[in-house]
Amino acid sequence: MYLSKEYKANIFAEFAGADTNTGSAEGQIALFTKRIAHLTEHLKKNRKDYSTQRALQMLVGKRRSLLAYLYKKDINRYRAIIKGLGLRDIIK
């Protein structure tokens, strides 16, 4: 698989604070972002892969809902994850 255990542990260590903190919103958002980037590259090569397209749309929705949750709970954590991942140019 394209996301090995070590790679995932590094993502969680960087964004969630610890490699075992896999349930944090920041870690999940970072993991979803990496998966979204991978699926986007796949769809650039395989335009008619509709099951992957649906999976990508579902991942984007999950990431958006987690970002909305983080925005409501703690705006500073939201701004930090947006800046860390480079998702948006303008921060609310």
PyMOL commands that set and color helices and strands:
alter all, ss='L'
color gray80, all
select helices_A, chain A and resi 5-15+25-45+50-73+75-85
alter helices_A, ss='H'
color red, helices_A
deselect
rebuild
show_as cartoon
